[in-house]
Each structure stands twice: as structure tokens, then as C-alpha cells.
Amino acid sequence: MILAIFSHRQKLTDHDEIQVCSEGWTYSFEEKSGEIIPPEGLDVPKNTEVVLSNTLPSDVKDGMGIVFRSRMQRVKVYIGEEIVYQYPSHKMIGNAIPSVWNFVRLSESHAGQQIRISLESPYGRFSGKIGSIRYGSYDGLVNYVMSVQAIVFGISLLVGIVGLLLILIFIISKKHEICGWQCSLGILLVDLCIWLCGESRMPAVFIGIEAWHYFTFVSLLFCPVFLTAYLYARWKEISGKITKVLFYISFSIGSICLCSALTGGPDLVECLPVTHTMVGITLVYTVVIYCLAARKTRKGMGSELVCILLILCAGVWETVYFYQTNQLVAIWMRMTLLIYALNLLRISVLMVYQKIKENQKLKLRLKKGKAELMTSQIKPHFIYNTLNSIQALIIIDPEKARKMVYDFSTYLRLNLDNIGERELIPFSEELKHIRAYLNIEKIRFEERLDVVMDIRVKSFMVPPLSIQPIVENAVKHGLCKKINGGVVLIRSYEDKDSYIVEVEDNGTGFDSSLLGIRNETQRLDDTTSHVGLSNIRFRIKEITGGTLEVSSCPGKGTKVKVVFLKNKI
């Protein structure tokens, strides 16, 4: 915008050569006649031909022309008795007659002759209305119109560009779940861009006039649909049911109006009052939702609420102006929408930046937590006890000693491998680590330790050292404190949304309140430090979105249930 304001622009035509032809015009329709100064409008019934007459200047030369804008009207231009221009010049798609800039070429032979402009509209609102009539070189008129409308068109286009950027941000950040509602907002802004560009009065150079017309009206017709979809995506928890109902109502009304236009009923122009009413209701509802959201969050919503209020005020002003003058300027609506779009883009970029910083901190914490957990697993006394057992078995049972050396080396190697950068490993690999540890402990504790495996599924991913430390905890703190030992059960299965791993023992158990257990669900609190369980729970939650639950009873045993969500792994 700064470049557009301050940069030097090539002057395509001298606007001083463009003259406004406002004097000398007369009108006639039915039995009425008189003088008129365009763009003054007349009160003319629909489907009634209005003829504006004047005399062309005597200095008309080849390459000259006139231009004026008609809204939803059939146009014929006569010079003398010759028709030099007609709109539409061919059969249009549907029954609608789009608004258009009428560029009429003149030649030297037309100098001093009478010019008559015939207007006829099927809509009473636009019948007898004509824009300012300008006279000058034909090429100059084209460049003049395009340069005058370029700013309005550019602002409209910027709204759509911001919408595309928001969609791009959503696509880029979707994997990390940084943004969610940005996609709905981006689609809404693109829809508004189509409407604003269509109402920018830019000549239809690149696409057909019918396309301009229908895309403009359809985009406005379904604007409430995209707006309610955005509100539902962002604030589902705030009056989500009402928003959903309003979405279906606006979609139904839009579909009915569109079907009516396609089947020969009231067309999109005749449905404008219904469209404006639905847009107004949805916009007021949006303000209410924003107020509720600002009241709930109490921060970060001030700028958005101000922008929405500005859009509401601009919309009321533009609507009143349209129904009073039948002219839709929409410059204030464009500016407020662009400010709102840029503000939401700023907020989204800040959200992504803050989330990236949080992810970096989280990644460092996860890495540190994994290293701490791995270090806590390889305790000196466990190594000494294992080596002493191997030393004793070398003399008593060399074959068992050989197996124990293999399991011990596997245990150490997997512990060291888990220091790496991998966030997830196959559960089968974690299971291999568990078996290596249990084989060592079974040799050491013999009949005091019994292991039961009920592995129904193992083709899923888990964070390293997420189950093995729980099994080790069950053996060390559950069974080994019991004189007769006990049984540790490891079970894996799946349901519709998750994979579940359970580790259960019939050991000594403990009072759950010592671990900071929360209410009846018995979820571990983040403050617990018992054998790294809080560390494990944190990693499971952040990496897989899963949960870790503990239930225990003194003298009866302990059960740990770990849930891994399928859509996260």
C-alpha cells in the first residue's frame, strides 16, 4: 500500500482531455419528458424504455468515444438513426443483465449529430438510472476508468491475498496443530474478495461479464455460510448449537435463492433484500459471539472486537446508502475488511511464532527428560548385581551365564540407543527391551518372579522408554519387596481410537495419595517424582497425546494403564 501511494506511476492518458458531459441532456419515457443532468436518476417503472438525447460536439474525430456505467439495464446507443452500440450484444447466460461499463466508439462523421441512449431494466430499482457520461479519446477513457477503479479493486484483491495466506499458514502448521480456524477464515476472506472485486466496477477484461455478475452475487449470497463456519470452527464452545443452526439456515436460504434463479423464479438481483437481511443477521450474531469470546478470554480480543464493530458500522452505512441511492460504493466496507484481515493475519503469525518457540522449549525438555530417564534406569547397583550374578553363573551354569550376558548387553544397547533423536519407536522394539530386562531379573530372582505376556497387538509406535521403566518399577517396587515375589502381567490391545498397554502386578501396592493422585480418575499429577513416572507421563502426553493412569491398593498390587491415540502415532 505504501508503494502504491508513494511510487511514481506512468501516466497513460491526460485526464484533462476527459470531459464530463452533464449538460444538454433530455429524457423521454411513456408520455413524460424533460431535462436531466446525469447521473441524476429517474423514477421509471421496470421494463420501460427511457431515452436520453443530446447533440455531440462538433470537434468529434476518429478515435474518440463516450463511456458511462449502466446497472442491470439493456442499452442501445443511436447516432442519428444508426445503432452504434448495443448491450447485451449476444444472448446472456440466464435472464440477468449484469452491470457494465459502456464504451461507445465515435468517428469524425458523428460530429454535431444527435445521440440517443436507450435504457431499459427488468428491475424497478435500477430502471432510469445512469452513471456520469464522459467524453474523450477512446483509449484514454479505457485507461481512465481502469486507473480510477484500480485502487478499489486493489484493496479488494488484498483481502483475498490475506485469505490465501491464512489458508497457507493453516496448511503449513496443520501437522503441528498450531492453527485450526485459519482455514475457515481464509475461505471466508477469499469469498469476500470475490464479492468485493465484482463490486469494484473494474471493467471485465480477463473474465466474462456473466462470470463477474454471478460470482459476485453468489459469493455475497453464501457469505453467511462461510462466516458461521468460521465462527463454529473457532468458538465451538460458545453457542456452538446456535451457530450450527444458523449455518444450516443460511445454507438453505442461499441454496433456495440459487435454485430459484436457475429455474426461472426470482433471480439473484431480486433476492438481494433476502441476501442483505441474512448477511445483517449473521454479522450482528458475529458481534455477539465476539463479545462473548472477549468476555471469556479477557485478553487478546480487543483489536478483533473493534474491527468487527467497524465492519458492522460500515455494513449498515453501505446498506442504507444502497437502498437510498441504488449505488453500492463499499469503500468503507473494503477498508474495514482489509484492516480486519490484516489484524487476523498478524495474530495468526504471532500464534505460529509463539507455538514454534514453545515447541522448541518442549523439544529440549523432552530430550532432557529422556536422557534423565535413561540415566535413572542404569543404576550402579543394578549393574553390580547383574555382573555378580553372571560371575556366579559362569562356574555353576555357563549356558545360563551366556544367556544372561546376551540379555544384559541387549538391555544396555537399547538404553543407549534410546538417547537418539527418535521420538517414536515400534512397540516391538520396546517389547524387546522389556524382555531383556525381565530375563535378567528372572535369573536373579528365580521362582519369586513370574511373567505373563498377553500381547494382542504390537504394530504401533511408542516413545522410547515409555513402558520398560513401568515394568522395571513393578518388579523393583512391587514384587521384590514381597517375600514370596509375585506375577507381573503385560497386556497390549486396541480399541477404535487408541492402543492400550497395561502393566499389572500383585505386589505390595501403595497408597495412591502418596503419588499426588487426582480425584476418582487416579491420574498422576505432574508434581510426582516417583521413579520417573511423571517424566514418562509428560512424554506420552506431549508426543502422542496419550495418558498414563495408575491404580494401586496396599497389599493387593498396582496397575498402570497407558493409552496411545491412533491419530497421533
Secondary structure by P-SEA (a helix, b strand, c coil): ccccccbbbbbccccccccccccbbbbbcccbbbbbcccccccccccbbbbbbbbcccccccccbbbbbbccbbbbbbccccccccccccccccccccbbbbbbbbccccccbbbbbbbbbccccccccccccccccaaaaaaaaaaaaaaaaaaaaaaaaaaaaaaaaaaaacccccccaaaaaaaaaaaaaaaaaaacccccccccaaaaaaaaaaaaaaaaaaaaaaaaacccccaaaaaaaaaaaaaaaaaaaaaaaaacccccccaaaaaaaaaaaaaaaaaaaaaaaaaaacccaaaaaaaaaaaaaaaaaaaaaaaacccccaaaaaaaaaaaaaaaaaaaaaaaaaaaaaaaaaaaaaaaaaaaaaaaaacaaaaaaaaaaaaaaccccaaaaaaaaaaaaaaaaaaaaaccccccccaaaaaaaaaaaaaaaaaaccccbbbbbbcccccccccccccaaaaaaaaaccccccccbbbbbbbbbccccbbbbbbbbccccccccccccccccccccccccccaaaaaaaaaaaacccbbbbbbbcccbbbbbbbbbcccc
